[in-house]
Amino acid sequence: MKRTLIIETIRKVGQAVTVKGWVNARRDMGKIVFVDLRDRSGLAQIVLVPSELDARSDELLDGLRPEFVLEIKGIVNERGEKQRNPNLATGNIEILAKEIKILARAETLPYELDSELNIEAYLDNLPFNLRAEKQRAIFKVQAALIEGFRKILLKKNFVEFACPKIVAGATEGGANVFKIDYFGHQAYLAQSPQFYKQIMVGVYERVFSIGNVYRAEEHDTSRHINEYTSLDFEMGFIKDHREVMKMVDAVARAMMLEVEKKCGAELKLLQATLPAMPKKLPTLKLRQAQKILEEQFGEKDCSKEPDLEPHQERLIGEYAKRQFNSDFIFITHYPVEKRPMYTFEDPKDKGFTRSFDLLFRGAEIVTGGQRIHEYEKLKSNMIKFGLNPDNFQFYLQAFKYGMPPEGGIGMGLERVTWQLLGLDNIKRATLFPRDKSRIDEPLNKQDERDKR
Amino acid sequence: MKRTLIIETIRKVGQAVTVKGWVNARRDMGKIVFVDLRDRSGLAQIVLVPSELDARSDELLDGLRPEFVLEIKGIVNERGEKQRNPNLATGNIEILAKEIKILARAETLPYELDSELNIEAYLDNLPFNLRAEKQRAIFKVQAALIEGFRKILLKKNFVEFACPKIVAGATEGGANVFKIDYFGHQAYLAQSPQFYKQIMVGVYERVFSIGNVYRAEEHDTSRHINEYTSLDFEMGFIKDHREVMKMVDAVARAMMLEVEKKCGAELKLLQATLPAMPKKLPTLKLRQAQKILEEQFGEKDCSKEPDLEPHQERLIGEYAKRQFNSDFIFITHYPVEKRPMYTFEDPKDKGFTRSFDLLFRGAEIVTGGQRIHEYEKLKSNMIKFGLNPDNFQFYLQAFKYGMPPEGGIGMGLERVTWQLLGLDNIKRATLFPRDKSRIDEPLNKQDERDKR
């Protein structure tokens, strides 16, 4: 008999069905056993009464434990009024089992699924813990965010491209890069698709890419991960950075809309709310934001600082909420020396760039801006930043042969997920997080094994 | 004035428009200059007559060269009947320029765009060469292939996930891995998302992921690249590998359908045709294929070989075309020792696995199969393959706590593109190919620079 997904059983009262899934929980009530069976669509209560089961199934009954994978043939029955469970999508029905088949056994669990765990304990048993309702909800939301990003950009004529992650040089001349032994040569893991997406503007005008990026940050905090997913787009023929910001606005809205459409139940479970987004997202210049911090939040004078501190971003997030009823706010015009060498200086505001960050609930989730598109200007800016244009010949080709005014952004998928869902640690918004001391397992555990 | 995309000008005859794009070509006819302007939507002929231009624009006229980026205000005129160009979407119109603005200059080109180049010359000037009509078509098709893959899987309830590429061990115990210095520990670049997608079956039953994978292959041939894009899916609650093959069938069809819908012009330009796909893709067991090779193609006895040679795959491709009018054919039942340790042995065909490759026009584009889902069986198989289960504790957790029968595949995006378009070298189907001697630029060039 064809498998019925659990959520579909609610429309099959009185009918025989075959359901398949994991034992989420088992409750014994005398001779009757209740099992919550979990599949990708939801949970249903299975009633196992020895007298209703065939002889072979009856024998299996005692051994059934959580996470056993079962195939169950049974009848969908309406529950009595007092037995209904309004918190469950299938709370009005239960399935009276006639036949059980064990598709896979499970060892005794280390603890109940859905237990509250500190981050290390959570990561130690990640393949198991990811099955918990909360975790499944988090990464469903994440999948919807990816889909929302992609949908709107395809609609707006962006072309997706596959970006390499092995690079010959450190993209932005910087530290914090992982080194690779590439056939005896030194290579690196890309910190961003920056150069490639700019090159691709010369090809398709509008491009996007979704992929892994790397930061060899020594910090191991609730805000850091060493490998993350970057959502990038880049667009040509812009007037200035504001056209990029307008696109970011549309993209952020589309991402949230996708979550709203697909993940209502998940948001409820995670007690998360969709962000407040006024018709146009508010924006402040860095220097304005710093003045507000001083005047309204009693921060000491920071008007010479090139960036906001994390706690200042949080305060500006509060300000945006209070002042504009917005969970998002753009900060623009970071100083030239704080941004990468390809950043476009604002001719009307010398010393400051046509760059921006987007804060979401007080944390930066997007960095972007207009880029320098003129070949000679870009070369001379490299020199100004202490870089040798000879090392960037490949990248520079795109500008040597005519590049329109252009700009773009990178968005950290895990950061958006983290902020949207209000999680305590970004590692809980990262499916398989890598940090300084862990790749799946703690690295010292692996080192010890290697020694043996 | 708002920008009009070039393709939209055909519906604006008699109207004033602003178009923006690159000078694709320039032709001087006495005092009149014709420029083919290129934007992301197409090409249009711009007519530059000194008497029609304002004074400032007239001055710029002499200097205009290919790849200059222009903004042109002008009037869309219908061409005279003899001037029409049936090979161009905008062949019935031309734009009489009134005002030119140079958005960016370009250096003199190394050679004409769209020149025929050998692979090294092509790669040396890649950022420039990608702008050629043919290259733009190739990677448009590639974007459609990605989109088709994703669309069908989302429709079939698969959940997309972000897969890490830094791994602690070599996934399949093998050679050909790139090493990373990970904070003083040894780590590797993933050869496939295999373990993670299997773990994710325990979470969502059906998952897919699109991402970069790595092979440190020493070979540098027209068939090898060292970093490529892997399209992966994995699904639980299958009966056997044939259910996975059925999904592959649906996915391949959806990918080709997306290309058909989006890339008609590109296929025509590349002189590529969509593949022949009978209602159900044909399938042969490896041993059957080997018998056919011997009997119908005069190959010497290969019935003991664990795999097909590349030239044998091509012959089987011919056979599939002739016998089944199919550009695709599955080969199943590779011997146990040829496939990874997690491959499911066929109980009805001992020594052979429930695994398959999918050949597309005589080249393997997909590898997949049913996996071992039982914890004890998987552990003992590791030992049989000379591996220590202790080194796979993280992966094994997914099986320890109940894994349904499952299977899946990996598909090489660049290989599909290569075969679909009949390109001579897979590097022409790879946006920024990495090979043994090149990361963007030749590695020896970079090494010399580092020495200085």
Contacts between the chains, C-beta under 8 A, distances in Angstrom:
chain1	res1	chain2	res2	distance
A	3	B	237	6.7
A	20	B	237	5.1
A	20	B	404	7.0
A	22	B	402	5.7
A	23	B	402	7.8
A	39	B	205	6.7
A	40	B	157	6.8
A	40	B	204	5.6
A	40	B	205	4.2
A	40	B	206	6.7
A	67	B	401	4.4
A	67	B	402	3.8
A	68	B	402	5.6
A	69	B	402	4.7
A	69	B	403	6.9
A	69	B	404	4.7
A	103	B	237	7.6
A	103	B	404	5.2
A	103	B	405	6.2
A	104	B	373	5.8
A	104	B	374	6.3
A	104	B	375	7.9
A	104	B	399	7.9
A	104	B	402	5.1
A	104	B	403	5.5
A	104	B	404	6.0
A	104	B	405	7.6
A	105	B	374	7.7
A	105	B	375	7.5
A	105	B	402	6.9
A	106	B	400	7.0
A	106	B	401	4.7
A	106	B	402	3.6
A	107	B	375	7.2
A	107	B	400	5.0
A	107	B	401	6.5
A	109	B	401	6.6
A	125	B	397	6.5
A	126	B	394	7.4
A	126	B	397	7.7
A	127	B	199	4.5
A	127	B	202	6.5
A	127	B	394	6.6
A	127	B	395	7.4
A	127	B	397	4.1
A	127	B	398	4.2
A	127	B	401	7.7
A	128	B	397	5.5
A	128	B	398	7.7
A	128	B	400	7.9
A	128	B	401	5.1
A	130	B	199	7.3
A	130	B	200	7.6
A	130	B	202	7.4
A	130	B	203	4.7
A	131	B	202	5.9
A	131	B	203	5.5
A	131	B	401	7.7
A	135	B	203	7.5
A	136	B	203	6.0
A	136	B	204	6.9
A	139	B	159	7.4
A	139	B	161	6.5
A	139	B	203	7.5
A	139	B	204	7.9
A	140	B	159	6.5
A	140	B	204	7.9
A	142	B	161	7.9
A	142	B	162	7.2
A	143	B	159	5.1
A	143	B	160	4.7
A	143	B	161	6.9
A	146	B	160	5.8
A	146	B	162	7.6
A	147	B	154	7.1
A	147	B	160	7.1
A	150	B	150	7.8
A	154	B	147	7.1
A	157	B	40	6.8
A	159	B	139	7.4
A	159	B	140	6.5
A	159	B	143	5.1
A	160	B	143	4.7
A	160	B	146	5.8
A	160	B	147	7.1
A	161	B	139	6.5
A	161	B	142	7.9
A	161	B	143	6.9
A	161	B	431	5.8
A	162	B	142	7.2
A	162	B	146	7.6
A	162	B	212	7.5
A	162	B	229	4.4
A	162	B	413	6.6
A	162	B	414	8.0
A	162	B	430	7.9
A	162	B	431	5.6
A	163	B	431	7.5
A	163	B	432	7.4
A	164	B	212	7.1
A	164	B	227	5.5
A	164	B	431	7.6
A	164	B	432	4.6
A	164	B	434	6.1
A	164	B	439	7.9
A	165	B	165	6.9
A	165	B	212	5.2
A	165	B	227	6.9
A	166	B	178	7.6
A	166	B	189	7.8
A	166	B	214	7.5
A	166	B	226	7.5
A	166	B	227	5.3
A	166	B	434	5.4
A	166	B	439	6.1
A	167	B	439	6.6
A	167	B	440	7.7
A	168	B	439	4.2
A	168	B	440	5.9
A	168	B	441	6.6
A	168	B	443	7.4
A	168	B	446	5.5
A	169	B	446	7.8
A	178	B	166	7.6
A	178	B	180	5.4
A	178	B	181	6.8
A	178	B	182	6.7
A	179	B	180	7.0
A	179	B	181	4.9
A	180	B	178	5.4
A	180	B	179	7.0
A	180	B	180	5.4
A	180	B	189	7.0
A	181	B	178	6.8
A	181	B	179	4.9
A	182	B	178	6.7
A	182	B	439	6.9
A	182	B	443	7.5
A	183	B	216	7.3
A	183	B	218	7.6
A	183	B	436	5.3
A	183	B	437	7.9
A	183	B	443	7.6
A	185	B	439	7.9
A	185	B	443	4.8
A	185	B	446	7.4
A	185	B	447	6.6
A	186	B	450	7.8
A	187	B	439	5.9
A	189	B	166	7.8
A	189	B	180	7.0
A	196	B	431	7.9
A	196	B	432	6.3
A	199	B	127	4.5
A	199	B	130	7.3
A	200	B	130	7.6
A	202	B	127	6.5
A	202	B	130	7.4
A	202	B	131	5.9
A	203	B	130	4.7
A	203	B	131	5.5
A	203	B	135	7.5
A	203	B	136	6.0
A	203	B	139	7.5
A	204	B	40	5.6
A	204	B	136	6.9
A	204	B	139	7.9
A	204	B	140	7.9
A	205	B	39	6.7
A	205	B	40	4.2
A	206	B	40	6.7
A	210	B	210	7.7
A	211	B	211	6.6
A	211	B	212	6.6
A	212	B	162	7.5
A	212	B	164	7.1
A	212	B	165	5.2
A	212	B	211	6.6
A	212	B	212	7.0
A	214	B	166	7.5
A	216	B	183	7.3
A	218	B	183	7.6
A	226	B	166	7.5
A	227	B	164	5.5
A	227	B	165	6.9
A	227	B	166	5.3
A	229	B	162	4.4
A	237	B	3	6.7
A	237	B	20	5.1
A	237	B	103	7.6
A	373	B	104	5.7
A	374	B	104	6.2
A	374	B	105	7.7
A	375	B	104	7.9
A	375	B	105	7.5
A	375	B	107	7.2
A	390	B	449	6.5
A	391	B	449	6.5
A	393	B	441	6.8
A	394	B	126	7.4
A	394	B	127	6.6
A	394	B	440	4.3
A	394	B	441	5.5
A	395	B	127	7.4
A	397	B	125	6.5
A	397	B	126	7.7
A	397	B	127	4.1
A	397	B	128	5.5
A	398	B	127	4.2
A	398	B	128	7.7
A	399	B	104	7.9
A	400	B	106	7.0
A	400	B	107	5.0
A	400	B	128	7.9
A	401	B	67	4.4
A	401	B	106	4.7
A	401	B	107	6.5
A	401	B	109	6.6
A	401	B	127	7.7
A	401	B	128	5.1
A	401	B	131	7.7
A	402	B	22	5.7
A	402	B	23	7.8
A	402	B	67	3.8
A	402	B	68	5.6
A	402	B	69	4.7
A	402	B	104	5.1
A	402	B	105	6.8
A	402	B	106	3.6
A	403	B	69	6.9
A	403	B	104	5.5
A	404	B	20	7.0
A	404	B	69	4.6
A	404	B	103	5.2
A	404	B	104	6.0
A	405	B	103	6.2
A	405	B	104	7.6
A	413	B	162	6.6
A	414	B	162	8.0
A	430	B	162	8.0
A	431	B	161	5.8
A	431	B	162	5.6
A	431	B	163	7.5
A	431	B	164	7.6
A	431	B	196	7.9
A	432	B	163	7.4
A	432	B	164	4.6
A	432	B	196	6.3
A	434	B	164	6.1
A	434	B	166	5.4
A	436	B	183	5.3
A	437	B	183	7.9
A	439	B	164	8.0
A	439	B	166	6.2
A	439	B	167	6.6
A	439	B	168	4.2
A	439	B	182	6.9
A	439	B	185	7.9
A	439	B	187	5.9
A	440	B	167	7.7
A	440	B	168	5.9
A	440	B	394	4.3
A	441	B	168	6.6
A	441	B	393	6.8
A	441	B	394	5.4
A	443	B	168	7.4
A	443	B	182	7.5
A	443	B	183	7.6
A	443	B	185	4.8
A	446	B	168	5.4
A	446	B	169	7.8
A	446	B	185	7.3
A	447	B	185	6.6
A	449	B	390	6.5
A	449	B	391	6.5
A	450	B	186	7.7
